[in-house]
Amino acid sequence: MKYRILCYGDSNTWGYISGTDHLRYGENERWTKILSRKLGDNFEIIEEGLNSRTLISNDPRPGKEGKNGYQYLIPCLDTHDPIDLVIIMLGTNELKKSYNRSIEEIGEIFEKYFVKTILNKKSQIEDKYPKLLIIAPPLADDDGNGKYEGALEKSLRFNEIYSKIARSNGCYFIDNEQLNTGSDKIHLTKDSHEILANKLYSKIVDIFNIGI
């Protein structure tokens, strides 16, 4: 049996290299590909990371259409059906000053629009629902341009709020400990991609109760 795992997120799932102009970590460097290699042929890792993806906010910048993560969620789940596990790491972009959301609001939106939707999305092909693994996004901070002003204080509560959501909904959870960001204070370092892949590998082995 081949397990299908959908990784839904933003630029930290896409593999954006911190401090660059849209450069991407290679296939031996970003966490999705490292995880795929570690899990082996019995797993299919589906990458669905999008730069600037939000929860429900619409990015007003020209050329940034389609960044609303909820609007694409159901089509994405249907596209990759059947799915055994969804891994989601999302919420960083909602911290932007322009969206003016509290961390409590972010948690409520995340639970209502993403957690509930995924857990209740029955496969159209098989008689099953996907399992859900929530990753707390890394700490975010402003690098001086004001875009993420106030983000650090909010992101310090990602572990608390997302872990509570996971417990309340019977989901799996991974915290953001050791997940460090680079010079732009938003995107994961290369080492953090490796750390995250290792964390996920251990958790997935437990979820599916398999020996690899």
Wavefront OBJ file of the C-alpha trace (Angstrom):
o trace
v 0.000 0.000 0.000
v 1.246 3.470 -0.915
v 0.357 6.279 1.492
v -0.431 9.669 -0.036
v 0.550 12.738 1.987
v -0.451 16.263 0.978
v 1.786 19.085 2.282
v -0.250 22.302 2.247
v 1.443 25.549 3.134
v 3.120 28.766 2.100
v 6.664 29.721 1.096
v 8.162 27.645 3.918
v 6.613 24.585 2.283
v 7.599 25.778 -1.197
v 11.196 26.084 0.018
v 11.923 29.818 -0.190
v 15.563 30.603 0.630
v 15.726 33.290 3.309
v 17.024 36.661 2.169
v 16.847 35.919 -1.561
v 14.606 37.113 -4.360
v 12.439 34.011 -4.774
v 15.201 31.423 -4.883
v 14.148 27.911 -3.855
v 15.942 25.189 -1.946
v 16.793 22.237 -4.154
v 15.362 18.743 -4.110
v 17.993 17.582 -1.621
v 17.396 20.543 0.689
v 13.733 21.393 1.233
v 11.825 19.496 3.902
v 9.227 17.970 1.611
v 11.848 16.295 -0.567
v 13.999 15.217 2.375
v 10.913 13.658 3.973
v 10.032 11.869 0.752
v 13.512 10.396 0.520
v 13.473 9.243 4.146
v 10.042 7.620 3.918
v 10.817 5.767 0.706
v 8.718 4.245 -2.035
v 5.701 3.381 0.131
v 4.857 7.076 0.453
v 3.955 9.775 -2.042
v 4.675 13.315 -0.838
v 2.601 15.929 -2.660
v 4.039 19.458 -2.504
v 1.435 22.229 -2.326
v 3.419 25.216 -1.060
v 2.594 28.677 -2.429
v 4.544 31.858 -1.749
v 2.486 34.486 0.167
v -0.378 32.044 0.798
v -2.634 33.353 3.561
v -5.465 31.761 5.491
v -8.413 33.790 4.186
v -6.954 37.216 3.343
v -6.680 38.385 -0.254
v -3.298 39.875 -1.119
v -3.969 43.325 -2.638
v -0.673 43.559 -4.523
v -0.808 43.369 -8.345
v 0.153 39.922 -9.571
v -0.568 38.328 -6.197
v -3.992 36.945 -6.966
v -4.889 33.464 -5.720
v -3.064 33.659 -2.394
v -6.195 32.992 -0.294
v -5.447 29.532 1.099
v -9.028 28.612 1.912
v -10.339 29.322 -1.581
v -7.973 26.724 -3.026
v -8.193 24.180 -0.205
v -11.176 22.114 -1.355
v -10.122 22.060 -5.036
v -6.672 20.979 -3.858
v -8.070 18.158 -1.712
v -10.194 16.989 -4.633
v -7.272 17.222 -7.059
v -5.135 14.862 -4.995
v -7.914 12.564 -3.743
v -7.511 10.057 -2.128
v -5.293 11.488 0.619
v -4.183 9.560 3.702
v -2.643 12.486 5.577
v -2.617 16.257 5.209
v 0.360 18.114 6.682
v -0.424 21.801 7.102
v 1.869 24.658 8.114
v 0.048 27.922 7.507
v -0.588 31.237 9.226
v 2.660 33.197 8.879
v 1.417 35.520 6.136
v -1.686 36.322 8.159
v 0.691 38.013 10.640
v 1.371 40.858 8.209
v 0.567 44.258 9.655
v -1.706 45.069 6.692
v -4.127 42.251 7.597
v -4.442 43.487 11.191
v -5.291 40.140 12.807
v -4.670 39.058 16.376
v -3.148 35.650 17.043
v -6.471 34.580 18.565
v -8.247 35.475 15.310
v -5.647 33.578 13.323
v -6.235 30.499 15.474
v -10.004 30.732 15.096
v -9.751 31.104 11.318
v -7.266 28.251 11.070
v -9.519 25.909 13.028
v -12.803 26.861 11.348
v -11.684 27.034 7.737
v -8.835 24.562 7.580
v -8.901 21.997 10.373
v -12.665 21.423 10.230
v -12.723 21.408 6.426
v -9.904 18.888 6.059
v -11.161 16.492 8.732
v -14.675 16.485 7.262
v -13.609 16.120 3.603
v -14.533 12.567 2.743
v -12.765 11.054 -0.227
v -14.822 10.811 -3.409
v -12.955 7.643 -4.319
v -12.566 5.705 -1.076
v -14.620 5.423 2.104
v -12.289 7.430 4.313
v -11.315 10.849 5.606
v -7.757 12.220 5.717
v -5.760 12.357 8.920
v -4.352 15.775 9.785
v -0.933 16.799 11.090
v -0.563 20.449 12.124
v 2.849 22.132 12.217
v 3.170 25.347 14.222
v 4.762 27.915 11.880
v 8.187 29.229 12.921
v 8.610 32.445 14.857
v 8.315 35.463 12.581
v 9.722 38.935 13.073
v 9.987 42.193 11.178
v 13.278 42.725 9.343
v 12.964 46.499 9.438
v 10.583 47.157 6.563
v 7.495 47.243 8.780
v 5.637 44.509 6.907
v 5.670 42.164 9.897
v 5.598 44.742 12.671
v 4.332 43.055 15.851
v 4.622 39.556 14.378
v 7.090 38.178 16.894
v 4.833 38.646 19.890
v 1.988 36.953 18.015
v 4.034 34.082 16.602
v 5.400 33.260 20.059
v 1.939 31.815 20.724
v 1.729 29.570 17.657
v 2.707 26.484 19.661
v 0.156 27.193 22.378
v -2.758 27.964 20.080
v -2.145 25.379 17.359
v -1.459 22.565 19.836
v -4.750 23.328 21.583
v -6.558 23.198 18.232
v -4.908 19.876 17.455
v -5.967 18.378 20.794
v -9.539 19.658 20.456
v -9.938 18.134 17.018
v -8.040 14.873 17.428
v -5.178 15.915 15.135
v -1.460 15.313 15.285
v 0.857 18.210 16.121
v 4.489 19.249 15.735
v 5.857 22.334 17.480
v 8.246 24.892 16.026
v 11.118 24.195 18.427
v 14.492 24.341 16.616
v 12.851 25.722 13.473
v 14.973 28.798 12.942
v 14.567 31.462 10.287
v 17.262 33.221 8.295
v 18.134 36.829 7.572
v 14.625 37.891 6.560
v 13.239 36.490 9.844
v 10.432 34.679 8.010
v 11.870 31.798 5.999
v 13.425 28.647 7.390
v 17.151 28.060 7.242
v 18.529 25.082 5.347
v 19.296 23.311 8.644
v 15.719 23.883 9.796
v 14.375 22.138 6.703
v 16.402 19.080 7.692
v 15.224 19.315 11.313
v 11.594 19.600 10.270
v 11.878 16.624 7.924
v 13.310 14.521 10.771
v 10.529 15.561 13.125
v 7.904 14.688 10.536
v 9.517 11.374 9.699
v 9.329 10.206 13.318
v 5.738 11.375 13.667
v 4.567 9.756 10.422
v 6.108 6.421 11.341
v 4.061 6.552 14.549
v 0.871 7.707 12.817
v 0.851 4.799 10.410
v 2.390 2.353 12.892
v 4.948 1.112 10.454
v 8.532 0.016 10.722
v 10.871 1.505 8.146
l 1 2 3 4 5 6 7 8 9 10 11 12 13 14 15 16 17 18 19 20 21 22 23 24 25 26 27 28 29 30 31 32 33 34 35 36 37 38 39 40 41 42 43 44 45 46 47 48 49 50 51 52 53 54 55 56 57 58 59 60 61 62 63 64 65 66 67 68 69 70 71 72 73 74 75 76 77 78 79 80 81 82 83 84 85 86 87 88 89 90 91 92 93 94 95 96 97 98 99 100 101 102 103 104 105 106 107 108 109 110 111 112 113 114 115 116 117 118 119 120 121 122 123 124 125 126 127 128 129 130 131 132 133 134 135 136 137 138 139 140 141 142 143 144 145 146 147 148 149 150 151 152 153 154 155 156 157 158 159 160 161 162 163 164 165 166 167 168 169 170 171 172 173 174 175 176 177 178 179 180 181 182 183 184 185 186 187 188 189 190 191 192 193 194 195 196 197 198 199 200 201 202 203 204 205 206 207 208 209 210 211 212
